[in-house]
Amino acid sequence: MATTSKFHPTESSVPPAGAVNVQLKEPKGFPVHVQPLNPLSFLLRASQIYPNKLAIAHSDAKNPVFYTYGVWAQRVQNLAYALIEAGIQPGDRVAVIAPNSPAIADAHHGVIAARAIICPINTRLTAPEVAYILEHSGARLIIVDHEYKHLLPPTQARVVVCDDTGRAGDPYEEFLASGRRFSRERGWGGLEWEADENAGAALCYTSGTTGRPKGVLTTLRGSYLAAVANAYETKMTPDSVYLWILPMFHACGWTYPWAITAAFATQITLRTVNMSQIWYHFLKSGVSHYCAAPTVQISIVSAPEARKVPRPITAVIAGSAPTAQLIGDLETKGILPVHVYGLTETYGPFMKAYTQAAWAAMSLEERSRQMARQGFSFLTSEPVRVVHQAAEDASDAPLVDVPQDGRTVGEIVMRGNIAMKEYFRDADATRRAFAGGYFHSGDLAVVHPDGYVAIQDRSKDIIISGGENASSLAIEQELAAHPDVLEVTVIARAHPKWGERAMAFVILKADAAPKWKGRHAEFGDALRKHAKGRLPGFACPEWVQVVDELPKTSTGKIQKVELRKMVAKL
Amino acid sequence: MATTSKFHPTESSVPPAGAVNVQLKEPKGFPVHVQPLNPLSFLLRASQIYPNKLAIAHSDAKNPVFYTYGVWAQRVQNLAYALIEAGIQPGDRVAVIAPNSPAIADAHHGVIAARAIICPINTRLTAPEVAYILEHSGARLIIVDHEYKHLLPPTQARVVVCDDTGRAGDPYEEFLASGRRFSRERGWGGLEWEADENAGAALCYTSGTTGRPKGVLTTLRGSYLAAVANAYETKMTPDSVYLWILPMFHACGWTYPWAITAAFATQITLRTVNMSQIWYHFLKSGVSHYCAAPTVQISIVSAPEARKVPRPITAVIAGSAPTAQLIGDLETKGILPVHVYGLTETYGPFMKAYTQAAWAAMSLEERSRQMARQGFSFLTSEPVRVVHQAAEDASDAPLVDVPQDGRTVGEIVMRGNIAMKEYFRDADATRRAFAGGYFHSGDLAVVHPDGYVAIQDRSKDIIISGGENASSLAIEQELAAHPDVLEVTVIARAHPKWGERAMAFVILKADAAPKWKGRHAEFGDALRKHAKGRLPGFACPEWVQVVDELPKTSTGKIQKVELRKMVAKL
């Protein structure tokens, strides 16, 4: 990978010679043994211990830039001062509309250093959705990447455009330079450490398939502890290289902007999910870690560039459970899947499918079934519970755990330091979500006798066929094992005799598509035959439809609601 | 290593079938997003995720025992109930006088589960010293290993003797069984989670070379964050096997009782520091981690059993800096030294000599000089400062950092979540130690231009020779590189011309001792010649004395004060 020698940061990005103080002004009134937790501490440590280590490589952009931890920290400090000079007060929201790039990485640290709240906005939203979030969040300043200016509504907020050049003349660079001038070299000591570790850190809006997006407010304490857990659970070290495939705007990149920095690792920012770029970095840049949803993981292993990687890569998978097929494909290439589960409301990952030694002796299929479960809570999260769903009118009744029988379905609920603080400016939604003193995930699961939690389906994903409950997830797991299937999703479709029956939508693998061209009905028969050996009769798909693509949300989740609408019209 | 099948735990150590709840009664009044930190959470997680994994192997005792995480957690729960039934109230102190063994490992979790404070007492102290600590701490219950009963004074406190058998009939086992009966299978849910994360966790007495020992009170929050840092910084995983060489009574084993459990690793408890046992486990039990002071490390690499280990072992070194000789000897055997620094007042390790990539290209000697520095603060600790020492009467004056010039000597001071809460029942000592809002370590150091903190000496360890300041540590580092030197320590001795001059006390290596028998003066000449090539003249030892052993404190630190007394009489 290219090194920092290829790029000279702007004058105001270079720390003054001999600047060594990495401590902010301490809040008053704390005893010697208490320091409010704050994920900013990780970047401060990195800039002190590894000032000359490569922190960010933004190598694939039109204007590649490379920052060491020393330079990056200076830029973050400049950003904090620039925000304060622009009138940002503690607790104010600062919105960021940007793809994976240095500016949004900066903002995860600089906004917090100004004691404000970062509000990263999904670049795949429509202009009216962005307008809603900007208004609802009350963002007083917006950092927008030049490519997404068209998403901006007319606004009273200060707008800082980033041309993503890193060069003088870029409005974002001018903004940082204004911070450096305002700082008058007071350095970190001129900024105040937030005294309340439960103050807001980030405000991330859920993409919400129904209704308006909701603003998930997280805290400094939670971000700190979640980042530590992510660094620990995925074994990141100073030797690690993290590739940004997951968008940083998605639940603050699952706290990885802080976790990577806590580990003193290097991060590579990719503006787009581009398979050639991804495979270039896998093969040439020493990548050791990345995060992505299964649909993206499927594209990665199916890319023409895919081959065995020179260094083992840890692939963190969340969004939905990986299939045996995907796990096998990843492992063949030297990519080690780690299955985690969480929601925006839990800072991203909250649980992990902890591996047991005994699994090593299992067949890939059996092992994958174990790994596809959601498992147990992370190092710094409280144990999840799976509880009987209370009637709507009994929301204050105590929660009752389901038995560990692998059969009784309940709802996953969680609390503790890695649960959100609230839905911003939505007391009703917060109260509903926190019924019984736990956050209600809406995800339905069983607890197996070995204690592993396994998601069955959201209630609407259960197919009730002839009085039997079939899990669309379980059906998808089995259909994905067919050698010609690239990606598959299953929904319930009304059936005159059985009430409901499964319908499968399949994308064929590139090399299998020609074989079945014009013979999709025959492929359907082949897939049903495959299913019969693996699933009870009531769970076998009655209908199979081959498609070129599946409708997905802006964060890559398959939109079953769209498929259901389509099927309802058939 | 032997497995659990060789030992059947007592009836009351076996968890009830189907017991699955691992959550204590939640404290009232906390929002969904805040859970008070408590290191007990690690054992609860381990018992849930890895109930059948080997947690503790106490294999070398007269009565070997082996506990899985499931069984161990049940024993800890029994202990908590037994303590409560015995009248222990939240905040009470429970003393433990025991060598490394399951009982003291239990106590690190069970005492906290009863919301009490563990007070581990050094087994190498004299009976009067133990009596002082028991009285000062106000311990209401004492768990004492059968081998150390003689240390107990007449006491009003309840005494529970542990015969370290793990078998029915052992008074300690009966105590645990009483807890199980009292529990009436209410399980974890019958115990209360401590609401105040800043409540006391442990009370460890410093061995204090001068004056009475002082009681260092730590907190639950601090113990949690220190344990996470130790697990992270030493890369412990479920696959790790930790060998107890460091006594658990020493600063709560540097928080490793919790760190090992946080990592789901296996721990092997050794009652004594026995080289044959240590090397047996290195070679046969898959040991991956241990902690020890340099003097113990020297014994390990010099043992006749020493050879290349089959699995890389991480050796955490603290107490004083490792010499190049020791680092080389460890590395040759496949043991990877990690140099950390801290004090009882900082939960043990607080800093680490973080490795830089550039060091790999250095000679062993040069690399060792880098590694021997104390470095930077841990993941979860605040940056240390090295400050000009204020005059005694100006203790409230703001602290002023020394320049990063590698020459200006100041005092290491620290604060934050991994600094102690107070000296128990000693407000004066606490106030003095916390002057200026930082804990004062008493260790003198410089800050190098690269930011690494390097201890010079405690002020009395500096040798002032002809107006020049010579560091006894630096002299020791160089003398240790002589091929015949096993261990060396240097003190100042009065000199008629120069004021002071260095005097070296040397233990020869076993294979070199015969060569110099009766020729110690010649050895002294050889060592001085060696020193002249490496040290300025004023730092070369004027006197060299070969000895068979060095006076050490109960925790293995060399007692220079004893050597000084001896020399004063010469």
Interface residues (C-beta under 8 A of the other chain):
Chain A: G18 V20 N21 V22 Q23 E26 P31 V32 H33 V34 Q35 L37 S41 L44 R45 Q48 I49 Y50 P51 K53 N198 T219 R221 G222 V228 A231 Y232 K235 T237 P238 A262 Y354 T355 Q356 A357 G375 F376 S377 L379 T380 E382 P383 R385 D401 Q404 R415 G416 N417 A419 M420 K421 E422 F434 G437 Y438 F439 V447 G451
Chain B: G18 V20 N21 V22 Q23 E26 P31 V32 H33 V34 Q35 L37 S41 L44 R45 Q48 I49 Y50 P51 K53 N198 T219 R221 G222 V228 A231 Y232 K235 T237 P238 A262 Y354 T355 Q356 A357 G375 F376 S377 L379 T380 E382 P383 R385 D401 Q404 R415 G416 N417 A419 M420 K421 E422 F434 G437 Y438 F439 V447 G451
